[in-house]
Each structure stands twice: as structure tokens, then as C-alpha cells.
Amino acid sequence: MTAVTLPRLSWGDPASEKTALLVHGLGSSGSLMWILADALADAGWHAVAIDLRGHGDAPRSLDYTVAAYADDLAATRPEQGGAWDAVIGHSLGGASSTVAAASEPDWTKTLILIDPAIFVDGRDASIVRRSQERAFGDNRLEIVQEEHPRWHPQDHELKIDAVARGSRWAVEQTSAQNQPWDVRADAARLTVPTHIIGGDPEVYSLFTGDVADEVLAANANITMSIIAGAGHSPHRDKPEDTIHQLLEALS
């Protein structure tokens, strides 16, 4: 398995003592982590967001297993070397960050997972697949606005950009090549403090129910909070609440 070099965007002072890596979800891009990155920069962090393989400006590959995404992340380090002070991963980014942190305990000091795709099968797999099919099938601004009326206008623009620049084949293969999609064993091996910010199950969440109970029970390093009223993308659905919980988890 060959790691690819991931392109970076950054916010804040590169000389800051605190560095964070932000990892987006399936069919998204590093740019779409801007709300969290901006807040971290305001709080004195240097925040770096990457495009995952097959997404945005990142290299394309044939391998779109979560393990391959994780290898790329584990090879991504702060410019000055050493460990990230925090890694913040959403959905697929949360799953691949979990695998990377379990495999390389010195990769990050803290892990924040935003509604992570720890285990995806059955109904959830169908929902994810249909969501991506809709996004790639009709990428007009008015469609994105209609589906996500609460999002910031820049999120609407950047979602369109992410779909335009991303590889539809890569997104399809990410679902196809991860059978089963299951990183619960990796989550159980995490040794760094890990906090999960979940979506509201009453709206929609990938990390909820028996899976969430099992992951939390298996590892005392993992804690969890929920963003009431938010769906699978809390940082876009309820950004202020998500920023508050993120900064609280990092304090």
C-alpha cells in the first residue's frame, strides 16, 4: 500500500505552539472544514486541513480502503515534525483518523471525531450511497441550498466545489472496497484521549445506538457529547454549538 502526499490548506500562525489537523468526510474536501479551522485559528491554533486521496486536489489511486486513507494520514505530520496536538476528523475522516491514531500512537496527542463512520452497514450504507449519488447527480447551487437550508453560504459554494473537483469513482469505490466498513477494533486500541461529537439521533447520526454504546464501553479513553438538532455534519448544521464543544474538548 503506497501512501500519497496530501495537499494542505492552513489557518492561523504557523509558529503557534498548538497545531491541529482537520480531516473531511466522504465526497467533501479540506476547504469544507473552514468553520472549525477558522475558530481554531482565532483560539491561537495553527490549523491544517487536507484533501483525502481521490478528493479535491489530492492524488488519485486505485485503493480507497479506510486503511489506505489512514496510511496517508499517518504520513501527514506538522511542518516542524513530531505529533499533532489534535486531529479532528469527520465521518470518513473520523474513521481513517481512528485507524491512523491506533496504528501510530505518536501521530497525535488528542483525537476529536465528529459523527465518525466507525461502523457502516445496512441502512446507513444505503443512506450514504444515495446521498453521494444525489450530490454527483445534480450539483446545482439551488439543489444544495434546498437540501441543506441551514448551512452557511460558503458551505453551499464549497460543497459544489468539492463535488466538482472530487472523483465520483473514488467515492463509489470507498463504499465498494470497505466491505465490511468496520473500525471498531481500531477504536478499542486508541491510547490517546479521544472525544466524539455526535449528531443528534433524532435528526440523523452515523455514530449512535448499539455501535456508540459498544465503542464507548470498550475504551475508557473515549468520551462523547451530542449536538442537539444537528445531523451527520454538526459543524455545518450547528457550527456555534460544535465549535463550543470542540474547544471545550481541547481545553
Residue pairs with C-beta under 8 A, 6 or more apart in sequence:
1 63
1 67
1 68
1 71
2 61
3 71
3 72
3 74
3 75
4 53
4 58
4 59
4 61
4 72
5 59
5 72
5 75
6 50
6 51
6 52
6 53
6 58
6 72
6 73
6 76
7 30
7 50
7 51
7 56
7 57
7 58
8 30
8 48
8 49
8 50
9 30
9 31
9 37
9 48
9 49
9 50
10 37
10 46
10 47
10 48
10 49
11 34
11 37
11 38
11 40
11 41
11 46
11 47
11 49
12 37
12 40
12 41
12 44
12 45
12 46
12 47
13 41
13 44
13 46
14 46
14 79
15 46
16 44
16 45
16 46
18 44
18 45
18 46
18 85
18 86
19 45
19 46
19 47
19 48
19 78
19 84
19 85
19 86
20 37
20 40
20 45
20 46
20 47
20 48
20 84
20 85
20 86
20 87
20 88
21 48
21 49
21 50
21 73
21 76
21 78
21 84
21 86
21 87
21 88
21 108
22 30
22 33
22 36
22 37
22 47
22 48
22 49
22 50
22 87
22 88
22 89
22 93
23 33
23 49
23 50
23 52
23 73
23 87
23 88
23 89
23 90
23 93
23 94
23 96
23 97
24 30
24 32
24 33
24 49
24 50
24 51
24 52
24 55
24 90
24 91
24 92
24 93
24 162
25 90
25 91
25 92
25 93
25 94
25 117
25 233
26 91
26 92
26 117
26 128
26 132
26 171
26 174
27 55
27 131
27 132
27 135
27 136
27 162
27 163
27 166
27 171
28 55
28 90
28 91
28 159
28 162
28 166
29 51
29 55
29 56
29 158
29 161
29 162
29 165
29 166
30 49
30 50
30 51
30 56
31 49
31 56
31 158
31 161
31 162
32 155
32 158
32 159
32 162
32 236
33 49
33 88
33 90
33 235
34 49
34 154
34 158
35 152
35 155
35 235
35 236
35 239
35 242
35 243
36 47
36 88
36 235
36 242
36 243
36 246
37 47
37 48
37 49
38 47
39 243
39 246
39 247
40 47
40 246
41 47
43 247
45 85
45 86
48 78
50 58
50 73
50 76
51 57
51 58
52 58
52 69
52 72
52 92
52 93
52 96
53 59
53 60
53 61
53 64
53 68
53 69
53 72
53 170
54 60
54 61
54 64
54 166
54 167
54 169
54 170
54 171
54 173
54 174
55 162
55 165
55 166
55 167
55 170
56 162
56 165
56 166
57 165
60 167
60 170
61 68
61 170
63 177
64 170
64 173
64 174
64 177
64 178
65 177
65 178
66 92
66 95
66 96
66 99
66 178
66 181
66 183
67 99
69 92
69 95
69 96
69 99
70 96
70 97
70 98
70 99
70 100
70 103
71 100
72 96
73 87
73 96
73 97
73 100
73 107
74 100
74 103
74 104
74 107
77 83
77 84
77 107
78 84
83 106
83 107
83 108
83 109
84 107
84 108
84 109
85 108
85 109
85 110
86 108
86 109
86 110
86 111
86 112
86 250
87 97
87 100
87 101
87 107
87 108
87 110
87 111
87 112
88 97
88 112
88 113
88 114
88 246
89 95
89 96
89 97
89 98
89 111
89 112
89 113
89 114
89 116
90 113
90 114
90 115
90 116
90 233
90 235
91 114
91 115
91 116
91 117
91 206
91 232
91 233
92 117
92 174
93 114
93 116
94 113
94 114
94 115
94 116
94 117
94 118
94 196
94 207
95 116
95 117
95 118
95 181
95 183
97 108
97 111
97 113
97 116
98 111
98 113
98 116
98 118
98 183
98 186
98 187
98 190
98 194
99 183
99 186
100 107
101 107
101 108
101 111
101 190
101 192
101 194
102 186
102 187
102 189
102 190
103 186
105 191
105 192
108 192
109 192
109 193
110 192
110 193
110 194
110 195
110 249
110 250
111 190
111 192
111 193
111 194
111 195
112 194
112 195
112 196
112 197
112 246
112 249
112 250
113 194
113 195
113 196
113 197
113 207
114 196
114 197
114 233
114 234
114 235
114 242
115 196
115 197
115 198
115 199
115 205
115 206
115 207
115 232
115 233
115 234
116 196
116 206
116 207
117 128
117 181
117 206
117 207
118 182
118 183
118 184
118 187
118 206
118 207
118 211
118 215
119 180
119 181
119 182
119 183
119 184
119 211
120 128
120 178
120 181
120 182
120 206
121 180
121 181
121 182
124 206
125 175
125 181
127 204
128 175
128 206
129 175
132 171
132 172
132 175
134 143
134 147
135 159
135 163
136 163
136 168
136 171
139 160
139 163
139 164
140 160
141 156
141 157
141 160
144 151
144 156
144 159
144 160
145 151
145 156
148 155
148 156
148 159
148 236
148 237
150 236
150 237
150 238
151 159
151 236
151 237
152 236
152 239
155 236
175 181
184 211
184 214
184 215
184 218
187 194
187 215
187 218
187 219
187 222
188 215
188 218
188 219
189 219
190 219
190 221
190 222
191 221
192 221
193 221
194 219
194 221
194 222
194 223
195 222
195 223
195 224
195 225
195 249
196 207
196 212
196 215
196 222
196 223
196 224
196 225
197 224
197 225
197 226
197 227
197 234
197 242
197 245
197 246
197 249
198 205
198 207
198 208
198 212
198 224
198 225
198 226
198 227
198 234
199 205
199 206
199 207
199 208
199 226
199 227
199 230
199 231
199 232
199 233
199 234
199 237
200 226
200 227
200 228
200 229
200 230
200 231
201 208
201 209
201 226
203 229
203 230
203 231
203 237
204 231
204 232
205 226
205 231
205 232
206 232
207 215
212 224
215 222
216 222
216 223
216 224
223 249
225 245
225 249
227 234
227 237
227 238
227 241
227 242
227 245
228 238
228 241
229 237
229 238
230 237
230 238
230 241
230 242
231 237
234 241
234 242
235 242
235 243
